[in-house]
Amino acid sequence: NPFWTLRDIWALNAIGGLNKTMLSSLSQKEDEHIRGWAVRLSSENGQFSFVGSPESEKSGLVLTYIASALRNANPVFEKWYVAKGLASHGEFANDPVFPLMVWYAIQPDVPNFTKEAIALADTSKLPKIRTFITRRIFEDLSKDANHADEVVRLLLSPRSAEFQADILVGMDDALKGAQKAIAPPSWKAVAEILAKSNDKRVIEVFTRLNALFGDGRALDTLRATVARS
């Protein structure tokens, strides 16, 4: 009975009777509430370690528990492995909470683990994660254009309009208020690709960024767009 099992778990936790082995075993139980509490208590006890593959977890409840506990994952490399699994659940892309929980868990580590962050942006099925990672990296554009360029280079490969827009919106959000910005080295090549897009959202954000990066032709296009509105 899951109810009585949970009562036993809470009682053991209260008297310090739960250990890592027991929590790992509980995290594999059939009932989602038991699995969720196993993850939560392991994090509270400073023992967070997810057993199994995050990709295979079907319960939104358990996934949210994992995302919440992920902030305490140690070593940090385990955090990126679990985050990749969480971000593979595109079925929760429009959930108002889940993508944000994943982001809050990884956000503090993005500046020091940009390689892992960009790899996650590349594969994420949660658009918000891709946009937020891009925004955070581009906030440091003036300090480190190389990492920003690695993000831009993601757009050199064939991508969906949604993927392109996710990256562009992240760049645009980070650079809001700036009068001019340094164009990442790969921007010129990417601009040639984006200029051929038929997606209205992509063209709109791309035009703003191109103007910001100092392309005179883009400024003319932007003025023409304003004149027509």
Buried (B, 14 or more C-beta within 10 A) or exposed (E): EEEEBBEEBEEBBEEEEBEEEBBBEBBEBEBBBBBBBBBBBBBEBEBBBBBEEBEEBEBBEBBBBBBBBBBBBEEEEBBBEBBBBBBBBEEBBEBEEBBBBBBBBBBEBBBEBBEBBBBBBBEBBBBBBBBBBBBBBBBBBEEEBEBBBBBBBBBEEEBEBEBBBBBBBBBBBBBEEEEEBEBBEBBEEBBEBBBEBEBEBBBEBBBBBBBBBEBEEBBEBBEEEEEEE
